[in-house]
Amino acid sequence: MRQLTILLLVCFSIGCSVFKKHKSDSLNGTWVPIKQEMGGTAFPAAVLEKQKLIINDSNYTVMAESVDKGVLRFNGDKIDIYGKDGVNAGKHFTAIYKYENDMLTICYNLTGDGYPEAFDTKGKPMYFLSEFKRN
């Protein structure tokens, strides 16, 4: 009986760790931007048409004018983004994100010197905000 109890506790612990797996799991998939702005200025819709973001666990791929790949590190509502391949190879960006009602909103600080405090780019020329829907 004691061995069965220990086995059940071990299985429960393993099961909980699987369910507690990183928050990014729910973000896996292909995302298309529906709105973007930088420094308070909205991008035209035509710019968004050829873009997509693919998240696969802690890896990302951005397809826009070129392809950019890297690694995401989540900590609560914060993200550290490390470019590995493409135009952002070797760069580190910081961001905050929220995932609500099947929409993903990310506010990036392109200088990487701190996390944005809000989902707002007005007066912040190096802040980039993107709202995505799952494709």
C-alpha positions in Angstrom: 0.0 0.0 0.0 2.8 2.4 0.9 4.5 1.7 -2.5 1.2 2.4 -4.3 0.8 5.7 -2.4 4.4 6.8 -3.3 3.8 5.7 -6.9 0.6 7.8 -7.1 2.4 10.8 -5.6 5.2 10.5 -8.1 2.7 10.2 -11.0 0.7 13.2 -9.7 3.9 15.3 -9.4 4.9 14.4 -12.9 1.4 15.1 -14.2 1.4 18.5 -12.5 4.7 19.4 -14.0 3.3 18.6 -17.4 0.2 20.8 -16.8 2.4 23.6 -15.4 4.5 23.4 -18.4 5.5 26.8 -19.7 2.8 29.4 -20.4 4.2 29.6 -23.9 2.6 26.3 -24.8 -0.8 28.0 -25.3 0.9 30.4 -27.6 2.2 27.7 -30.0 1.1 28.2 -33.5 1.0 30.7 -36.3 0.0 34.3 -35.6 -0.8 37.1 -38.0 -0.7 40.8 -37.1 -3.9 42.7 -37.2 -2.5 46.0 -35.8 1.0 47.3 -35.4 2.5 50.6 -34.3 5.9 52.1 -33.4 6.4 55.3 -31.5 2.7 55.9 -31.5 2.4 55.7 -35.3 0.2 52.9 -36.8 1.5 50.8 -39.7 -0.6 50.7 -42.8 -2.6 47.5 -43.3 -0.6 46.6 -46.5 2.5 46.2 -44.3 0.8 43.6 -42.2 -0.4 41.4 -45.0 2.9 39.6 -45.6 3.9 39.1 -42.0 3.5 36.2 -39.6 4.9 35.0 -36.3 5.3 31.3 -35.6 5.9 30.2 -32.0 7.0 26.7 -31.2 7.6 26.3 -27.5 10.7 28.6 -26.9 11.5 29.1 -30.5 10.1 31.8 -32.8 10.2 32.5 -36.5 9.1 35.9 -37.9 8.3 36.2 -41.6 8.2 39.7 -43.0 10.5 41.2 -45.5 13.0 38.5 -44.5 13.0 35.5 -42.1 14.1 36.0 -38.5 14.5 33.2 -36.0 15.4 33.0 -32.4 14.6 32.0 -28.8 12.0 33.3 -26.4 12.4 33.2 -22.6 9.2 33.8 -20.7 9.1 35.1 -17.1 5.5 35.9 -16.0 4.2 38.5 -18.5 7.7 39.4 -19.7 9.7 38.0 -22.6 13.3 38.1 -23.5 13.8 37.6 -27.2 17.2 36.5 -28.5 17.8 36.7 -32.3 19.7 33.7 -33.6 19.3 33.8 -37.4 18.4 36.7 -39.8 18.6 40.4 -39.4 18.3 40.3 -35.6 21.0 37.6 -35.1 22.9 38.4 -31.9 20.3 41.0 -30.7 18.3 40.9 -27.4 14.9 42.5 -27.2 12.7 42.8 -24.1 8.9 42.8 -24.2 5.7 42.3 -22.3 2.8 40.3 -23.6 -0.8 39.4 -22.8 -3.0 36.6 -24.2 -6.7 37.3 -23.9 -9.7 36.3 -25.9 -7.5 34.4 -28.4 -5.5 37.6 -29.1 -1.8 38.0 -28.5 -0.5 41.5 -27.8 3.2 42.1 -27.5 4.9 45.4 -26.7 8.6 45.3 -27.5 11.4 47.6 -26.3 13.8 47.4 -29.3 16.7 48.8 -27.3 16.4 45.8 -24.9 17.4 48.0 -21.9 14.2 47.4 -19.9 10.7 46.0 -20.2 7.8 48.2 -21.3 5.5 49.1 -18.4 2.4 49.3 -20.6 1.1 48.4 -24.0 1.7 51.9 -25.3 4.3 53.3 -27.8 3.3 57.0 -27.8 6.4 59.1 -27.3 8.7 56.0 -27.3 10.3 55.7 -30.7 11.9 52.4 -29.9 8.8 50.7 -28.7 6.9 48.5 -31.1 3.4 47.1 -30.4 1.8 44.3 -32.3 -1.6 42.7 -31.9 -2.0 39.2 -33.4 -4.7 36.7 -34.1 -4.1 33.0 -34.5 -4.0 31.9 -38.1 
